[in-house]
Amino acid sequence: MAGNFLERRRSERFPIHQYLLINLGNGGQEVAACSENISSGGAFVYCERFIAAHTQVSLIVTLPTETTHSESVRVWCGSQVVRVEPQLKEGKFGIALEFLNLHVLREA
């Protein structure tokens, strides 16, 4: 049935491994994470804490030239958890994030 697989992603994913801090928005609590892949529409990350589907979070990522088609930029991403993998990987939760809004951060 692999031929019947429907790709729902709107943008190409890139295998980008970055250390990230996910802000849970509840008093500034942050969770450490590492990205597995990033696109202009979202990211898949592994983190040490379970974050439920539909949770609103924010994070700052560096989008590389492959995703921006120009220079790499640091971006604040308002996001929503759209999926949590049922199996842990090396004790970490696999979490799919959809970027809801993006704001480019200017260099100081």
Sequence and secondary structure as in RCSB ss.txt:
>XXXX:A:sequence
MAGNFLERRRSERFPIHQYLLINLGNGGQEVAACSENISSGGAFVYCERFIAAHTQVSLIVTLPTETTHSESVRV
WCGSQVVRVEPQLKEGKFGIALEFLNLHVLREA
>XXXX:A:secstr
 GGG     SS  B    EEEEE SSSS EEEEEEEEE SSEEEEEESS   TT EEEEEEEE HHHHSSS EEE
EEEEEEEEE SS BTTBEEEEEEEEEEEE    
